[in-house]
Amino acid sequence: MSNTSSCREMVYVEHSQGVNGLPKVILREVRGCSAEVHLYGAHVTSWKNEHGEELLFLSSKAIFKPPKAIRGGILICFPQFGSQGSLEQHGFARNRLWIVDPDPPPFATSSPNKAFIDLILKHSEEDAKIWPHKYEFRLRVTLGPGGDLMLTSRIRNTNTDGKAFTFTFAYHTYFAVTDISEVRVEGLETLDYLDNLKNRERFTEQGDAITFESEVDKIYVSTPTKIAIIDHERKRTFVLRKDGLPDAVVWNPWDKKAKAIPDFGDDEYKQMLCVEAACVEMPITLRPGEEWRGRQELSAVPSSYCSGQLDPRNVFQSG
């Protein structure tokens, strides 16, 4: 084949160092798209399309210094989402140093992706003091040839005392948007949600789609497997596909709360929106030897307009 030499030169997975010497892995695909994963927190800190445009929001004030979690990108919330429980906000997986999995289990995949990394986090004596369970958390981050970003989590109960454990989970994804007031989310309309701003009181979403003009912090329950985030100004639509994650969290701190977050710029709320594939309302329980799997796939496509409105059927049929 004539392109053998160029293929040989292509480095799909590169181990590197980031800010403050934190180890990271850079994933690249032939068309020029890329992703970066820090081993600290198994945290995806960058996802770029073939034009080099950043698709994830990362705060300009993000602190790359343990034990502080990195503000932005995609962080892993485990074994607790939010502050509902005895652990620190969003659990401890996001501020632990993961390792590259030396012996990952086989993954059933329909395409031979080359740009991927397998990471693993296991119980430690330190964590056992606050969460007395043994587990293995395996995460595969994959960058597809077309630029799609896939995260697959496998969590196994390895307790030897016969005890089950229960956890909540989320892929806390910060999408980069041009102007939050020009963004809409489709796929969650008419669904029930728990409003974190009102002590998790349950409401039903009204209207055609979700738009933003003030702080929002909602957990939508029993959500579809596909959600669209439409950035009207950039004419870009993010499509979030998920499996094993029935809930979807939507969050933007807006101006007042943004000013109160130390590692977040005062006006940065305008350039971000969190839409998070999650399992929060009904926690997951695993008995010893049992494994749970949760998957999220992100893609960014040009928006299709009809009278200024996006037809989600076009987006959902494109993949």
PEBEL-V24894 format. One record per run of one state. SS is the DSSP state (H for helix, E for strand, C for the rest). FROM is the first residue (numbers start at 1). LEN is the number of residues. If there is no record, write none. Layout:
BEGIN
ss={SS	SS}
from={FROM	FROM}
len={LEN	LEN}
END
This chain:
BEGIN
ss={C	H	C	E	C	H	C	E	C	E	C	E	C	E	C	E	C	E	C	E	C	E	C	E	C	E	C	H	C	E	C	E	C	E	C	H	C	E	C	E	C	E	C	H	E	C	E	H	C	E	C	E	C	E	C	E	C	E	C	E	C	H	C	H	E	C	E	C	E	C	E	C	H	C}
from={1	4	10	13	18	19	22	23	29	34	39	40	41	43	49	54	55	56	57	58	59	72	73	74	79	91	92	93	96	97	98	99	101	115	123	125	129	135	144	149	158	165	177	180	183	187	192	196	199	201	205	210	212	216	221	226	232	236	244	247	253	254	261	268	272	287	291	303	305	307	309	311	312	318}
len={3	6	3	5	1	3	1	6	5	5	1	1	2	6	5	1	1	1	1	1	13	1	1	5	12	1	1	3	1	1	1	2	14	8	2	4	6	9	5	9	7	12	3	3	4	5	4	3	2	4	5	2	4	5	5	6	4	8	3	6	1	7	7	4	15	4	12	2	2	2	2	1	6	2}
END
